[in-house]
Amino acid sequence: MTEEGEDCSLVSGLRQERCLLEESFTVQGSQLLWWNSTIFQSCHTITSFLMELLETIAAETRRTDLNNELPLTDGKIKNE
């Protein structure tokens, strides 16, 4: 069945070839849209997970730093 609703089994000759080709492109197009949305959704899920993981790591690092009462420095390591 094509986008126009034409049933390819009811036509013959060149019209049937065109119909079958159009039907094939319609199926491939819808599969491509499905893959695109699936890939986008997967990337979004992975990105959300990674952002949540980074936020958790940052929160744990801040909590550990506060618990250890580390002095704030300008980023340079000081020898004791």
BELRA-V848134 format. One record per residue. N is the residue number from 0. RES is the residue in three letters. SS is DSSP state (alpha for helix, beta for strand, coil for the rest). Layout:
{{N | RES | SS} {N | RES | SS}}
This chain:
{{0 | MET | coil} {1 | THR | coil} {2 | GLU | coil} {3 | GLU | coil} {4 | GLY | coil} {5 | GLU | coil} {6 | ASP | coil} {7 | CYS | alpha} {8 | SER | alpha} {9 | LEU | alpha} {10 | VAL | coil} {11 | SER | coil} {12 | GLY | alpha} {13 | LEU | alpha} {14 | ARG | alpha} {15 | GLN | alpha} {16 | GLU | alpha} {17 | ARG | alpha} {18 | CYS | alpha} {19 | LEU | alpha} {20 | LEU | alpha} {21 | GLU | alpha} {22 | GLU | alpha} {23 | SER | alpha} {24 | PHE | alpha} {25 | THR | alpha} {26 | VAL | alpha} {27 | GLN | alpha} {28 | GLY | alpha} {29 | SER | alpha} {30 | GLN | alpha} {31 | LEU | alpha} {32 | LEU | alpha} {33 | TRP | alpha} {34 | TRP | alpha} {35 | ASN | alpha} {36 | SER | alpha} {37 | THR | alpha} {38 | ILE | alpha} {39 | PHE | alpha} {40 | GLN | alpha} {41 | SER | alpha} {42 | CYS | alpha} {43 | HIS | alpha} {44 | THR | alpha} {45 | ILE | alpha} {46 | THR | alpha} {47 | SER | alpha} {48 | PHE | alpha} {49 | LEU | alpha} {50 | MET | alpha} {51 | GLU | alpha} {52 | LEU | alpha} {53 | LEU | alpha} {54 | GLU | alpha} {55 | THR | alpha} {56 | ILE | alpha} {57 | ALA | alpha} {58 | ALA | alpha} {59 | GLU | alpha} {60 | THR | alpha} {61 | ARG | alpha} {62 | ARG | alpha} {63 | THR | alpha} {64 | ASP | alpha} {65 | LEU | alpha} {66 | ASN | alpha} {67 | ASN | alpha} {68 | GLU | coil} {69 | LEU | coil} {70 | PRO | coil} {71 | LEU | coil} {72 | THR | coil} {73 | ASP | coil} {74 | GLY | coil} {75 | LYS | coil} {76 | ILE | coil} {77 | LYS | coil} {78 | ASN | coil} {79 | GLU | coil}}
